[in-house]
Amino acid sequence: MNKQNLEDIDTQDYPHLNRGLEGITAFTTSKSSIDGQKGELIYAGYNIDTLAEHASFEEVAFLLWYDRLPTSDELDQLKNQLAAERALPRPVKEYIRSTSREAEPMAVLRTATSMLSDYAPEGSGDGEQDNLNRAIAMTAKMPAVIAAFARVRNGKEMIDPIDRGSTAYNFLYMLNGEEPGEQAVKTMDLCLILHAEHGMNASTFTCRTICSTQSDIYSAAAGAIGALKGPLHGGANTAVMNMLLELDKQGDEADPVSFIKDKLEKKEKIMGFGHRVYKTFDPRAVHLRKMSKALSEETGYTKLYEWSEAILETMKSEKNIDPNVDFFSATVYYSIGIKPDLYTCIFAMSRVTGWTAHFLEQAANNRLIRPRALYTGEKNLEWTPVEDR
Ligand code: SDX
């Protein structure tokens, strides 16, 4: 079929034709505010810098779900509920043990999260409290799925969660099979805070779209994981690390500036840079950059951080583009021993709080999400029998 060129089509009936919905405001929300010019990120009233300095991931999760910070009793109750929900249902563990050891971790997380709906102990209702309980259950179990697969694929036994410690603590404990160090826990907790929520990104939009049909919260989370998996979205952090490891293969010849300039010459997108909304430094990258620097100095392995700074300068001078949340998170996770193909899973186990907060908000004031599409094909073609085609 011949397609018409957009320029030749009368689009007056389609005034909001913005590819990728760029610049379109489709919702109101109390979950976060992003000022792309100022480089400001607010979670339900609190600046990300304030939360990075004072909050725990569990307090941020409560803030996103309830639009306020928890009292001491409420925080203890949430921590107890997360601890009680961390253990995985046996069939999910059997799936993780039996699936291909070459499977992509995000694909395993997507499948396992979907399976959790078959074993949802939080009741069968679809009221707000039922969905909140499911949100808490997923937030508790996703780290266990990720850690379990990371070990099983290397021929190791799964480590069961322990009933003390934070989400960050338990994740590192289940992943490594030993008590995590205080610095590693603090680093992981801050990374979970920085990745928890970010307005109408592709995965959150996916989640709200699935919610808008009155489907269930597990379907919405599984769909969101699928969206986050892509390298233009959450998959960028893994791609950043793979890019740095590709550069490292050049050994003593490695030169980050020419490496990046070559890629730009070839019109390649440099992972970890640019953003649809931020037209300045991503405020989350400010904290991740500090962490990456501190960890590189602590470990004495400063090469990847130094290369990152050189790449940052090159992107600024060549394209006037700043890093986003994915750029320095790569070297932060690498510094605490996380395998690169697990980085996007860590993004997901944090962003499930933002996704589910948006699900609750959408469900409370729902309207089916159904935009339009401008048809550019031909119409009412004559039928041609197959023998004549
Ligand atoms: C996340 O939405 C969110 O909030 C997402 C997120 C969240 O917390 O949920 O912040 C998390 O997903 C961060 C983004 C992670 N993705 C990457 O790092 C992948 C690399 N980045 C690019 O693909 C890009 O910057 C996007 C996809 C993030 C945003 O792209 P846009 O808004 O669609 O902009 P564009 O692709 O139209 O680029 C505009 C110009 C182009 O130049 P020209 O073709 O006009 O000359 O900027 C250039 C692009 O080529 N450009 C880049 C670039 N990003 C934009 N050039 C090289 N490398 C890049 N990374």
Residues whose N, C-alpha, C, O or C-beta is under 5 A from the ligand:
A	BS01	SDX	H198 N201 A202 P231 L232 H233 G234 A236 E268 K269 I270 M271 G272 F273 G274 H275 R276 N324 D326
